[in-house]
């Protein structure tokens, strides 16, 4: 672990001996009781020490609050059976608590009901105003007892609904054209630019060529990866490939169609997609790694340009700079009738459970007043992208727009951000982007790509599922059915796609029958919660 202040404080590995919780923290010998507040956060070791981040030092000066940050890695935190029971902490940042966890911890009195401090603008004037102006956020944060037990993360850029852009290696396609090996597909070298549109069958033919030929010229036909993605990941997954069969797929297999909660797996078009992808898999167009790899492995393998095509948030993250011009963005694949579709994810721009305050905190109002500064635009920007002093933004003058610094040398924007930005509690709605902070160039580029090449392909009358407020019995029902249903769907899908023989219609029908009770219960609960959400937000709008 790093020293906090060289020559003054010594890094010590501090952990609880109680099996139910383990905290790995950077602690000085006298830090245990030396600070006004201690906050547990989830942070990987590659991320800089929050205690040394300029944004937090500035927040300490502005608020007069003495805050000390202590850490779990994501693995340690996931093994924490009772993080609220961690000794000596006042809050958990990046808590990631589910609706049920928030409610159970709240009603048992272990985490604080924040709304008690939001009855006026004395303690948290910024959040108070946000909740007054945004009934949808206020509604999203409520638990079944109408209490608010967590601080939110709000980042509204219009990017999360479509997390899967499709890129193809134009150099490889041009090589096939020049070699006379692509006569089955009616495209020329002039077509190889952003916005290329192919039918799903044409795309399949090209992927087959990528698999069969030595595309990278190294004398082997075995190390090219025709199509790659990270199955089930929030970004760069296979959902839009499935959507091309006419079903509004996302990773939860659950969406809103004409204001009705709908499971995509109940559509025969979804089965048709699984049937066809099984053929793609057995032809070598999709490799088994697509269903087993984590996103870090996917990104590492893509840097040298070995992918023929891939789904991801942006190509700039996947491929190293010198090879990025080799890839072009495709429009959504079309079906045999010329129709093209992309799904709508349920990734939320209003995230609940980002930070909780423990009831044992001796000055809850004081700690909340500290966190309230996080919702101010300049602080939200630095928490989200990195401190001004770290080089995340150009020099800032009060009253002027904050402009991101896109040049981080050999470091990618993602690498810089992962090391320098704590993420978490922020408020970055559209009016902030319009008046206070400029978006990163890559965010602007992605919005442009979505606008020009993708959003016109979205299904009609499809909506993402918002952050819903469930009743206690509904949370119990979801806890009983939803997680196991999700695992069953993932298992059936992956097993059938990667099987040697194609799935049968009766196999799919039996799968639905086996899971019919879970599907019915999850739909019913979500529909009731969604109906209440519509009523609450429309009445207050």
N, C-alpha and C positions, 0 to 999 in steps of 0.2 A: 504494500500500500504506500501511497505517496506521503511525504511529509507535508503537513499543513503550512507551517511557517518554518523554513529551514533554520536549524540551530536553536529553535525555541520549543516547538511542539514535536513530540515523537509519535510516529504512527504506531498504533497498537491494534492488534486484532482482538476485537471485543465480541464475545458471544455469550448468549444465555445457555446455561447448562440444562435447562428444562427442555425436554424433547419437543414439547408442543410449539416452541418457537426458537428460531435461531436468527440472530442478526449479525451480519458482518459489517463492521463500522470502522471508520477512521476516527480514533479517539485520542485525545491528549490525556496525560496522566490525571489532570485535575478537571477534565471536561464534564465529568458525570453530573455535577451540580452547578457548574460554572455559568450556565447559559439560561436565559429567560425561557426559551422554548427549544425543544428538540423534536425534529421532524424526521420520521423514517421515510425514505423514498426508494423506489426501485431504479437502480442505475447499474449499467454494466461498467466493468473496470476501465474500458477504453474511453468512457465519458469523463470529462474533467471534473474535479472535485467541486461540488456546488458551493462549498464554503469559500472557494477562491474565485468564483465567477464574478466578474465586475458588476453584473446586473444585480446580484444578491447583496454585494457590498453597498451598492448605491441604494437599494431598497432599505437596508439597515440604517443608512444615514438619514433617508427621507422619513422613515417611520419611527425611528428611535427604538426599534425592536431588535433584541439580541437573539438571533435564530441560529441554531446549529443543525446541520444536516448529517444524518447517519444513513447507512445504506444496506440494502439487500440487492444481490443480483436477481435477475428474473427467475433463475432456477431456484435460488434460495427462497425467494418470496413465494413461488408456487408450492414449495414444500412447507411453507408456514401454515400450519393447520389453524392457527388463531393469531393472526398478525395484530389484532387489537389488544391482545394480551401481552405484547412485547413490553418489557420493563423499561421505564424511564422515558417514554415518548409522549408527545402531546398531539401529534397528528400523523396521518399517513398520506403521503403524496404519491400519485400514480396508484391509488389503491386498487382500481379495477373491480371494485365490488359490484356484484350483480344486484338487481332489484331486490331479490330475496335476502341477500346478505345485508344490504342497507337497512331493510325493514327489521330484520331480526336483531341486528346490532343496535338499531335505534330504539326499538320497543323494549329491549332489555336494559336500556339506559347506559350502554357502553360507548356509544358515539353521540355527539351533541346534535340536537335539533336546531339547525341553523336559522330556520325561519323565525325563531323567537327573538333573533337579533336583527330581523328585517322588517319589523313592524313600523319602523320609521327610518330615516336616512342618517341616523346618528353614528352607528357602528360601521356599516358598509354602504356608504352613499353611492358608490359606483354600481354595486350589484343590486341595490335597492332600485335604482333607476332602470337598470336593465330589465328587471322582472316586472316593473310597472309598464315599460314600453313593449315588452315581448311576452305576451301571455303564453305563447307556445313553449318558451323556455321555462317559465314558471310551472306550467302544467307538466312538462317533461321531468322536472326535478322532484315532484311529489312522490311520497310513498303512500301506501294504502290508508295510513292514518292522517294523511294530508300534511305531514311534516316533511321538511326538506333536510336530508341528512348528509348532503354532499355538495361540494363546489363543482361547477361544470367546466368543461372545455368547449368553447364555441369558435369554430373556424369555418366561415362560410365563403367558399370560393367557387362553388359549382363544379367541383372536380370529382367528388367521391361517387357520384351516381354511376359513373362509367369508368371503372378502374382497369379496363383491359383494352389497350390499344394493340393492334396487330401490325407487326413489322416483318418485312421480308428482305432477304439478301438479294439486292438487284444485281450485284456482280455475278452471283451464281446463276441467276435467271438469264442474264445476258450471255454468259458462257454457254448455257444450253442452247440459246437462240443461235449464236454464232456457230456452234457445232452441228446445227441441223437436228438437234435432239428434242425439239419442242414443237413439232409440227401439229400436235393434237390441240394446242392452245393458241388461239388467234390473238397474239400480242406481238408487238415489235419493240425494238430497243427504245423508241420514242415514247412508249407507254410507261417506261420504268421510271416513274417519279411519284412523289407523294400523291395519294388519291387513287392509286391503282385499284381497280375493282375487278374481282374475279368471281366466277361462280364457285360454289363449294367443290364441285367436281373438278374444275380447272385447277383449283388450289391443290386438290388431292393429287392430281397428275404431276404437278410441279414438285410436290413433296416426295412423290415416288421417285422422280428423277434425282432429287437431292440424295435419296437413300441409295440409289443404284450406281451413281456415278461418283468418280473421285473429284468432288467439287473444289476442294482446297488444294488439289494438285500435289499432295504429299505421297502419292503412290498407294494410298489405302482408301477403300470405300467404307471403312467401318467406323471412322471417328467423326463423321459428319452427323449432326443431330437435325433431322428434317424439321421438326416442330417441337418447341419446348414451352412449358408453362409450369406453374406450381399449383397443383391440384388443391382446391379448397382454400387457397390463400386469399387474403382480402383483396390483393391486387395481382394481376398477371395470372389469373386462373382460366379454366376452360369454359366458363359460363357463356361467353359470347359465341363460342364455337357451337355449343348446344343451342343457343338462341337462334342460330341460322336455320334450324329445323322448324322454326315457327313457334317456339315456346319461350316466354320471358324469364329465362333462367337467371339465378344468382346463387351464391354459395350456400345460402340457407334454403334454397329451393322453395322459397315462400315470398309472395309478393301481393300487391293490391291490384286487382283488376276490377274496374268500375266500382270502386269503393268496397270490394269484397275480398277478404283474405283468401288467397288461393295457393295451393301447393302445386308446383310445376310437375312433380313426379306423377301426378294423377292423369296427366295428358299423355295420350298415346304418341304424340310427337316427341315427348321426352324419351319414351322407350325406343322410338325410331333412331334417336340420336345415339343412345347407348349401343344399339345394334350396329350402327354404322361405325362408331368409334372403335368397337371391337375389331372390325375389319382393318381400320387404320393402324391399330396396335399390332395386329398380326402381320401386317405388311412392313412393319418397322418404321412407320411414319411418326409414331409416338412411342417413346421409350418408357420403360418402367420407372425410370428416375423421375418422370413428370409427376408420379403419384407418391413418391417417397421423399423427394428432396425438400429441404427448407429453402427459404428465399436466398439466404446467404450463399448456399451452394450453387443455386441457379445463377446468381449474379457472377460468382467467381468463374464458372464455366463459360459464361457468355462473353467475357472480356476479349478473348482472342478471336472472336468472330466465327465460332464453330456452329452457330445456329443458322439453319436455313430460314427459319421463321420463328417468331416468338410472340407471346402476349405479355405485355407489361405496361406499367404506368407511363414510361417514356423510354426511348431507346438510349438516351444519354446516360442512364444509370447502368444499363446492361453491357454496353460495348465500349471499349476504351476509345478515347478521342480520335485516334488515328484511323479507326475503322468505322466511325459513326456514319460517314457519308456512303458507306456500302449498303446501308439499310434505308428503305423507304416505308412510309406508313401506308397501309392499305385501308380502303373503305371496308365496311362490313361485308362479309361473304353473302352472295345471293343464292337463293335456292333455284330449283329447276324451273320455277315460274317467274324468275327475275325479281323476287321479293327479297329484301334484306332487313335483318333485325339485329338489335342488340338488347340485352337485358338491362335491368335497373337494379343496382345493388342496394342493400339495406345499410350500407356504411353511413353512419350518422355524422352530420356536421355539428349537432348538439350532443355532446357526450356527457353522460351522467356518471357519477362515482369517481371523479378524477381526484378528489381530495376529501378526507373526512377528518373531523376534529374529535379527539377522544374526550369523553365526559370528565375524565380525570384531570384534564388540563386546568391549571389553577387560574388562568385568565383567558377564558374562551373569547370574550369580546376583544381583548387585546390582540390575540392571534388572528381573529377574523379581520380586524382592521388592517393588519399587515397584509393578509391575502387580498384584501379589497384593492390594493394598489396594482395587483396583477392584471386587473381588468381595464386599466388605463392603456390607451393605444401604444404608447412608446414602450411601456413595460411588457405588454402582451407581445409586441414584435420581437423584443430581445429574448423573451422566454421561449418564443417559438423558433427563432432563427439563430440566436447567438447575440452576445452583447455588442453594443456599438464599439466599445474599447477592444473587443477581440477581432474586429475587422469584418463583422457580419454586415455592416452598413457603412455607407459613406458618412463623412463628418456631418453631424446633425446640428442644426440651428433651430432653437425653439420657435414654433410658429410655422416652420416649413415642413414639407412632406419628408418622411423618412425614406431614404432610397437604399435598397439592398446593394451590396457589393457582390457582383457575380464572379469576380476573378479571385480565385483562391489558389492560384498557381497550379502545381501538379495535383493538388488535392481536388477531388470532385466536390461539388456543392453538397452532396449527401454526406461525404466523409467529414467535411467541415462542420456541417450541422449536427451530425451525430455526436461529435466530440464537444461542441461548444454550446449547444442549446439544451436546456433542461426539459423543454416541452411542458405539457401539463395545463394548468389553469390559465386560460387566455380568453379574450373576447375580441374576435376579429370578424365582425359582420361586414356586409357590403359597403355600408356608409363609411367605415374606417378605411377600406381600400380606396374608396372614391376621394377621400379628403385628407387622410392622415399618413398612410403608408402605401408605397408602391409595392406591387407584387414582384416577386422574383421574375427574371426574364423567362425562366423555364416554366413557371406557372402560367405566364401570359401565353407562351408557345403552346402549352397543353390545352388551354382554353380555346385557342385558335384552332388547333387540330380537332378538338371535339366539335366545335361549331361548324367547321367546314366539312369534315369527313365522317362524323359519327352520329351526332344527335338527331339528325333527320331520319335515322334508321331506328329510333326507339319506337317501341310498340305504342299504339294509341291507348289512352285510358289506363296506363300503368303508372303506379306510384310506389316509391319506397315506403317501407313501414317506418313511421316516426317513432320517437322515444315515447312509449306508451306508459300510462300510469295504471298499474294493476291493483285489484283488490287482494286482500290477504288470501282468500280461498283460491283465487286465480293464480297467484304466485305458487301456491302449494301444488296446484294442478300442473303448471308448467314444470315445476321441479320434478314432478313424478314422471311426466311424459316426454318433455321436449328434448332433453339431453340424450336419452336413449334412442329416441326417434332419429335425431341427427346422426348418431353413430351408426344406426341401422342403414340409413340411406347411403352414407359414405361407404360403408362396407359392401353393400349390394352393388353400388355403382362401380367401385374400383374392381371388385371381384369379377363382375361381368365384362367390363371393358378389357381387362387383362387376361381373360380366359382364352383357352385355345379354341373353343367353339363358341359360336354366337349365342346370346340369350334367346329364349323363346318367349312368345307372347304369354303363354300360360305361366311361365316362370315369373314374369313381371306382375301378372294379375294375382298370383299367390303372394308375392311380396306385398302388394297393396292390401290384400285381405288380412295378412298377418299383422300389418301395422295400422289397420283401419281405425281402431279405437284411439290410438295415439294421434293420428292425423285429425280425427274428428274433434278431440279434446283441445288440441293446440289451436286449431282453426276457430273453434267456438270462443275460447278465452281471448284470443287476439282480436276477434271481430267485436266482441263486447267492449274491450278496452279501446279499440279504434273508434267505435261509435261514440263513446264518451269523449274521446279526444276531439272529434269533430265538433261535438256539441259545445265543449268547453272553449275551444279556440275560436269558433265562429261567434259564440255569444260575447266574447271579450274583444274580438277584433275591432 
